[in-house]
Protein backbone atom coordinates (compact mmCIF):
# COMPACT_ATOMS: atom_id res chain seq x y z
CA UNK A 1 0.00 0.00 0.00
CA UNK A 2 1.41 3.37 -0.98
CA UNK A 3 1.58 6.11 1.66
CA UNK A 4 -1.49 8.27 2.01
CA UNK A 5 -1.45 11.02 -0.61
CA UNK A 6 -0.70 14.50 0.62
CA UNK A 7 -1.34 16.68 -2.43
CA UNK A 8 -5.07 17.00 -2.03
CA UNK A 9 -5.31 20.74 -2.88
CA UNK A 10 -5.34 19.59 -6.52
CA UNK A 11 -8.96 18.52 -5.93
CA UNK A 12 -10.16 21.83 -4.51
CA UNK A 13 -10.54 25.38 -5.77
CA UNK A 14 -9.36 28.46 -3.90
CA UNK A 15 -12.55 28.46 -1.79
CA UNK A 16 -12.20 24.82 -0.75
CA UNK A 17 -14.92 23.60 -3.12
CA UNK A 18 -14.63 20.38 -5.11
CA UNK A 19 -12.98 20.91 -8.49
CA UNK A 20 -11.79 17.38 -9.31
CA UNK A 21 -12.73 14.16 -7.49
CA UNK A 22 -9.66 11.96 -7.35
CA UNK A 23 -9.48 10.47 -3.86
CA UNK A 24 -11.12 10.77 -0.46
CA UNK A 25 -7.78 11.20 1.25
CA UNK A 26 -7.50 14.57 2.97
CA UNK A 27 -10.99 15.79 2.12
CA UNK A 28 -12.53 17.54 5.15
CA UNK A 29 -15.48 16.01 6.94
CA UNK A 30 -17.68 18.97 5.99
CA UNK A 31 -17.06 18.33 2.30
CA UNK A 32 -17.73 14.60 2.62
CA UNK A 33 -20.99 15.43 4.37
CA UNK A 34 -21.88 17.96 1.66
CA UNK A 35 -21.45 15.25 -0.98
CA UNK A 36 -23.80 12.95 0.96
CA UNK A 37 -26.35 15.72 1.52
CA UNK A 38 -26.28 16.69 -2.17
CA UNK A 39 -26.73 13.06 -3.21
CA UNK A 40 -29.70 12.78 -0.83
CA UNK A 41 -31.35 15.66 -2.65
CA UNK A 42 -30.86 13.88 -6.00
CA UNK A 43 -32.39 10.56 -4.94
CA UNK A 44 -35.92 11.70 -5.66
CA UNK A 45 -34.98 12.55 -9.25
CA UNK A 46 -34.94 8.82 -9.98
CA UNK A 47 -38.61 8.51 -9.04
CA UNK A 48 -39.81 11.32 -11.30
CA UNK A 49 -41.65 10.76 -14.57
CA UNK A 50 -38.94 12.89 -16.24
CA UNK A 51 -35.65 11.97 -14.60
CA UNK A 52 -33.79 15.17 -15.44
CA UNK A 53 -32.42 18.29 -13.79
CA UNK A 54 -30.75 21.03 -15.87
CA UNK A 55 -27.56 21.53 -13.83
CA UNK A 56 -25.14 20.37 -16.56
CA UNK A 57 -27.16 21.38 -19.61
CA UNK A 58 -24.79 22.34 -22.42
CA UNK A 59 -21.85 20.54 -20.80
CA UNK A 60 -20.04 17.54 -22.31
CA UNK A 61 -18.95 14.62 -20.13
CA UNK A 62 -16.49 12.04 -21.53
CA UNK A 63 -16.35 8.64 -19.86
CA UNK A 64 -12.82 7.42 -20.65
CA UNK A 65 -12.47 3.80 -19.55
CA UNK A 66 -9.09 2.18 -20.06
CA UNK A 67 -10.42 -0.69 -17.95
CA UNK A 68 -13.79 -2.36 -18.44
CA UNK A 69 -16.57 -1.87 -15.92
CA UNK A 70 -20.12 -2.00 -17.21
CA UNK A 71 -21.71 -1.18 -13.86
CA UNK A 72 -19.56 1.89 -13.09
CA UNK A 73 -19.66 3.23 -16.64
CA UNK A 74 -23.45 2.83 -16.86
CA UNK A 75 -24.12 4.62 -13.58
CA UNK A 76 -21.83 7.50 -14.59
CA UNK A 77 -23.68 7.72 -17.92
CA UNK A 78 -27.04 7.78 -16.18
CA UNK A 79 -25.84 10.35 -13.67
CA UNK A 80 -24.58 12.68 -16.41
CA UNK A 81 -27.75 12.24 -18.46
CA UNK A 82 -29.95 13.01 -15.45
CA UNK A 83 -27.96 16.21 -15.03
CA UNK A 84 -28.80 16.98 -18.71
CA UNK A 85 -25.19 16.73 -19.93
CA UNK A 86 -24.13 15.40 -23.32
CA UNK A 87 -22.29 12.11 -22.75
CA UNK A 88 -19.56 10.37 -24.75
CA UNK A 89 -18.31 6.97 -23.55
CA UNK A 90 -15.01 5.59 -24.80
CA UNK A 91 -13.41 2.21 -24.11
CA UNK A 92 -9.74 2.93 -24.78
CA UNK A 93 -7.32 0.10 -25.50
CA UNK A 94 -3.83 0.37 -23.99
CA UNK A 95 -2.35 -2.54 -25.94
CA UNK A 96 -0.85 -0.65 -28.90
CA UNK A 97 1.40 1.81 -27.06
CA UNK A 98 2.78 2.28 -23.58
CA UNK A 99 0.17 3.32 -21.05
CA UNK A 100 1.73 6.69 -20.37
CA UNK A 101 1.69 7.63 -24.06
CA UNK A 102 -1.84 6.38 -24.50
CA UNK A 103 -3.04 8.36 -21.53
CA UNK A 104 -1.36 11.58 -22.64
CA UNK A 105 -2.37 11.25 -26.31
CA UNK A 106 -5.95 10.43 -25.38
CA UNK A 107 -6.02 13.41 -23.05
CA UNK A 108 -4.97 15.80 -25.81
CA UNK A 109 -7.51 14.36 -28.25
CA UNK A 110 -10.33 14.70 -25.73
CA UNK A 111 -9.31 18.26 -24.95
CA UNK A 112 -9.64 19.00 -28.66
CA UNK A 113 -13.29 17.91 -28.41
CA UNK A 114 -13.89 20.70 -25.86
CA UNK A 115 -15.16 18.33 -23.17
CA UNK A 116 -15.96 19.85 -19.78
CA UNK A 117 -15.41 16.74 -17.65
CA UNK A 118 -13.55 13.45 -17.96
CA UNK A 119 -14.57 10.41 -15.95
CA UNK A 120 -11.45 8.22 -15.98
CA UNK A 121 -11.02 4.56 -15.09
CA UNK A 122 -7.56 3.05 -15.45
CA UNK A 123 -5.67 -0.01 -14.26
CA UNK A 124 -2.69 2.14 -13.19
CA UNK A 125 -2.74 3.75 -9.76
CA UNK A 126 -2.42 7.51 -10.07
CA UNK A 127 -3.80 7.78 -13.62
CA UNK A 128 -6.58 10.18 -12.62
CA UNK A 129 -4.07 12.38 -10.76
CA UNK A 130 -1.81 12.40 -13.81
CA UNK A 131 -4.64 13.63 -16.01
CA UNK A 132 -5.79 16.23 -13.47
CA UNK A 133 -2.25 17.62 -13.30
CA UNK A 134 -1.87 17.87 -17.08
CA UNK A 135 -5.36 18.64 -18.32
CA UNK A 136 -6.62 22.06 -19.31
CA UNK A 137 -7.35 23.77 -15.95
CA UNK A 138 -11.04 24.26 -16.73
CA UNK A 139 -11.76 20.54 -17.25
CA UNK A 140 -13.01 18.59 -14.22
CA UNK A 141 -11.60 15.09 -13.64
CA UNK A 142 -13.57 12.37 -11.83
CA UNK A 143 -11.76 9.19 -10.81
CA UNK A 144 -13.84 6.16 -11.74
CA UNK A 145 -11.25 3.82 -10.22
CA UNK A 146 -7.46 3.67 -10.62
CA UNK A 147 -5.44 0.52 -10.04
CA UNK A 148 -5.33 -0.49 -6.39
CA UNK A 149 -5.38 3.14 -5.31
CA UNK A 150 -8.86 4.66 -5.08
CA UNK A 151 -12.49 4.38 -6.10
CA UNK A 152 -13.88 7.50 -4.42
CA UNK A 153 -17.42 7.46 -5.83
CA UNK A 154 -17.83 3.84 -4.71
CA UNK A 155 -16.56 4.85 -1.28
CA UNK A 156 -19.09 7.67 -1.06
CA UNK A 157 -22.02 5.62 -2.33
CA UNK A 158 -21.17 3.09 0.37
CA UNK A 159 -21.20 5.91 2.93
CA UNK A 160 -24.58 7.10 1.65
CA UNK A 161 -25.90 3.55 1.96
CA UNK A 162 -24.67 3.31 5.54
CA UNK A 163 -26.01 6.72 6.52
CA UNK A 164 -29.46 6.07 5.05
CA UNK A 165 -29.77 2.75 6.87
CA UNK A 166 -27.86 3.49 10.08
CA UNK A 167 -27.92 7.25 10.65
CA UNK A 168 -24.68 8.91 11.73
CA UNK A 169 -21.32 7.17 11.81
CA UNK A 170 -20.20 8.04 15.32
CA UNK A 171 -21.59 4.94 17.07
CA UNK A 172 -20.98 2.35 14.36
CA UNK A 173 -18.81 -0.73 14.04
CA UNK A 174 -18.03 -1.51 10.39
CA UNK A 175 -16.26 -4.63 9.12
CA UNK A 176 -14.58 -4.78 5.70
CA UNK A 177 -13.98 -8.41 4.74
CA UNK A 178 -11.94 -10.11 2.03
CA UNK A 179 -9.32 -9.13 -0.52
CA UNK A 180 -8.06 -5.91 1.06
CA UNK A 181 -4.69 -6.11 -0.71
CA UNK A 182 -6.06 -5.60 -4.23
CA UNK A 183 -9.09 -3.47 -3.38
CA UNK A 184 -9.28 0.23 -4.21
CA UNK A 185 -12.80 0.14 -2.73
CA UNK A 186 -11.40 -0.94 0.66
CA UNK A 187 -8.98 1.99 0.69
CA UNK A 188 -11.67 4.52 -0.19
CA UNK A 189 -14.04 3.05 2.38
CA UNK A 190 -11.46 3.17 5.15
CA UNK A 191 -10.64 6.80 4.37
CA UNK A 192 -14.33 7.78 4.19
CA UNK A 193 -15.27 6.00 7.42
CA UNK A 194 -12.35 7.57 9.25
CA UNK A 195 -13.15 10.99 7.82
CA UNK A 196 -16.81 10.75 8.85
CA UNK A 197 -15.97 9.79 12.43
CA UNK A 198 -16.60 6.04 12.54
CA UNK A 199 -14.93 4.85 15.77
CA UNK A 200 -14.59 1.14 15.00
CA UNK A 201 -13.35 0.15 11.54
CA UNK A 202 -12.45 -3.52 11.30
CA UNK A 203 -10.55 -5.23 8.50
CA UNK A 204 -10.95 -9.00 8.22
CA UNK A 205 -8.71 -11.00 5.87
CA UNK A 206 -6.01 -13.67 5.69
CA UNK A 207 -2.50 -12.32 6.12
CA UNK A 208 -1.71 -12.88 2.43
CA UNK A 209 -4.52 -10.50 1.40
CA UNK A 210 -3.55 -7.61 3.69
CA UNK A 211 -1.34 -4.72 2.52
CA UNK A 212 1.47 -3.16 4.50
CA UNK A 213 0.68 0.10 6.28
CA UNK A 214 -2.91 -0.44 7.37
CA UNK A 215 -2.25 1.37 10.66
CA UNK A 216 -2.43 4.73 8.83
CA UNK A 217 -6.15 4.15 8.35
CA UNK A 218 -6.92 3.69 12.04
CA UNK A 219 -8.39 0.20 11.61
CA UNK A 220 -8.36 -2.96 13.70
CA UNK A 221 -7.13 -6.05 11.88
CA UNK A 222 -8.67 -9.50 12.38
CA UNK A 223 -7.58 -12.79 10.84
CA UNK A 224 -10.47 -14.70 12.43
CA UNK A 225 -13.74 -13.79 10.67
CA UNK A 226 -15.92 -14.99 13.53
CA UNK A 227 -14.10 -12.76 15.99
CA UNK A 228 -14.05 -9.76 13.67
CA UNK A 229 -17.76 -9.91 12.82
CA UNK A 230 -18.95 -10.03 16.42
CA UNK A 231 -21.51 -7.28 17.12
CA UNK A 232 -20.79 -5.17 14.01
CA UNK A 233 -23.44 -2.89 12.50
CA UNK A 234 -22.24 -3.06 8.89
CA UNK A 235 -20.52 -5.81 6.90
CA UNK A 236 -18.84 -4.80 3.62
CA UNK A 237 -17.77 -7.86 1.62
CA UNK A 238 -15.16 -7.55 -1.11
CA UNK A 239 -14.71 -9.56 -4.29
CA UNK A 240 -11.72 -11.86 -4.61
CA UNK A 241 -9.80 -10.17 -7.42
CA UNK A 242 -8.14 -13.18 -9.03
CA UNK A 243 -7.13 -11.09 -12.06
CA UNK A 244 -4.87 -8.95 -9.84
CA UNK A 245 -3.33 -11.82 -7.87
CA UNK A 246 0.11 -13.22 -8.50
CA UNK A 247 1.29 -16.46 -6.95
CA UNK A 248 -0.33 -18.56 -4.26
CA UNK A 249 -2.03 -15.92 -2.13
CA UNK A 250 -4.86 -18.36 -1.45
CA UNK A 251 -4.88 -22.16 -1.19
CA UNK A 252 -8.30 -22.28 -2.91
CA UNK A 253 -11.55 -20.40 -3.24
CA UNK A 254 -13.25 -23.14 -1.26
CA UNK A 255 -10.84 -22.64 1.63
CA UNK A 256 -11.42 -18.89 1.53
CA UNK A 257 -15.18 -19.38 1.65
CA UNK A 258 -14.88 -21.77 4.57
CA UNK A 259 -12.82 -19.31 6.61
CA UNK A 260 -14.05 -15.90 5.44
CA UNK A 261 -17.22 -16.32 3.38
CA UNK A 262 -20.30 -14.54 4.72
CA UNK A 263 -22.76 -17.32 5.46
CA UNK A 264 -26.05 -17.10 7.31
CA UNK A 265 -24.38 -18.60 10.37
CA UNK A 266 -21.49 -16.16 10.29
CA UNK A 267 -23.75 -13.15 9.75
CA UNK A 268 -25.61 -14.14 12.94
CA UNK A 269 -22.50 -13.06 14.88
CA UNK A 270 -23.13 -9.45 13.85
CA UNK A 271 -25.88 -7.34 15.38
CA UNK A 272 -29.41 -8.53 14.49
CA UNK A 273 -30.05 -5.39 12.41
CA UNK A 274 -26.65 -5.39 10.69
CA UNK A 275 -26.66 -4.56 6.99
CA UNK A 276 -24.68 -6.43 4.33
CA UNK A 277 -22.95 -4.59 1.48
CA UNK A 278 -20.89 -5.56 -1.55
CA UNK A 279 -19.47 -3.32 -4.32
CA UNK A 280 -20.11 -6.01 -6.94
CA UNK A 281 -19.84 -8.04 -8.98
CA UNK A 282 -20.66 -10.76 -6.45
CA UNK A 283 -18.96 -14.15 -6.44
CA UNK A 284 -21.69 -16.28 -4.88
CA UNK A 285 -20.32 -19.18 -2.90
CA UNK A 286 -16.85 -17.60 -2.83
CA UNK A 287 -17.17 -14.53 -0.60
CA UNK A 288 -20.91 -14.58 0.15
CA UNK A 289 -23.73 -17.09 0.40
CA UNK A 290 -26.68 -16.51 -1.95
CA UNK A 291 -29.11 -16.59 0.98
CA UNK A 292 -27.21 -13.65 2.51
CA UNK A 293 -26.77 -11.70 -0.75
CA UNK A 294 -30.51 -11.96 -1.43
CA UNK A 295 -31.62 -11.80 2.20
CA UNK A 296 -33.45 -9.15 4.20
CA UNK A 297 -30.24 -7.66 5.60
CA UNK A 298 -28.68 -7.15 2.18
CA UNK A 299 -28.62 -3.58 0.80
CA UNK A 300 -26.52 -4.46 -2.26
CA UNK A 301 -29.13 -3.30 -4.79
CA UNK A 302 -29.65 -0.10 -2.80
CA UNK A 303 -25.97 0.63 -3.32
CA UNK A 304 -26.50 0.71 -7.08
CA UNK A 305 -29.38 3.18 -6.73
CA UNK A 306 -27.41 5.38 -4.37
CA UNK A 307 -24.44 5.23 -6.74
CA UNK A 308 -26.28 7.23 -9.39
CA UNK A 309 -27.16 9.95 -6.85
CA UNK A 310 -23.59 10.13 -5.53
CA UNK A 311 -22.18 10.46 -9.03
CA UNK A 312 -24.71 13.18 -9.83
CA UNK A 313 -23.62 14.99 -6.66
CA UNK A 314 -19.91 14.75 -7.39
CA UNK A 315 -20.26 15.78 -11.03
CA UNK A 316 -22.47 18.77 -10.26
CA UNK A 317 -20.26 19.91 -7.37
CA UNK A 318 -17.07 19.61 -9.44
CA UNK A 319 -18.55 21.62 -12.30
CA UNK A 320 -19.75 24.27 -9.85
CA UNK A 321 -16.29 24.40 -8.26
CA UNK A 322 -14.70 24.83 -11.69
CA UNK A 323 -17.10 27.69 -12.51
CA UNK A 324 -16.29 29.41 -9.22
CA UNK A 325 -12.56 29.06 -9.87
CA UNK A 326 -12.94 30.60 -13.35
CA UNK A 327 -14.72 33.54 -11.77
CA UNK A 328 -11.98 33.92 -9.15
CA UNK A 329 -9.29 33.83 -11.85
CA UNK A 330 -11.14 36.39 -13.94
CA UNK A 331 -11.48 38.76 -10.98
CA UNK A 332 -7.76 38.43 -10.22
CA UNK A 333 -6.87 39.19 -13.84
CA UNK A 334 -9.11 42.25 -13.85
CA UNK A 335 -7.49 43.55 -10.66
CA UNK A 336 -4.06 43.12 -12.16
Buried (B, 14 or more C-beta within 10 A) or exposed (E): BEEBBEEBEBBBBEEBBBBBBBBBBBBEEEBBBBBBEBBBEBBEBBEEEEEEBEBBEEBBBBBBBBBEBEEBBBBBBBBBBBBBBBBBBBEBEBEEEEBEEBBBEBBEEBBEEEBBBBBBBBBBBBBBBBBBEEBEEEBBBBBBBBBBBBBBBBBBBBBBBBBBBBEEBEEBBBBBBBBBBBBBBBBBBBBBBBBBBBEBBBBBBBEEBBBEEBEEBBBEBBBEBEEBBBEBBBBBBBBBBEEBBEEEBBEEBEEBBEBBBBBEEBBEBBBEEBBBBBBBEBBBBBBBBEEBBEEEBBBBEBBBBBBBBBBBBBBBBBBBBBBBBEEEBEEEEEEE
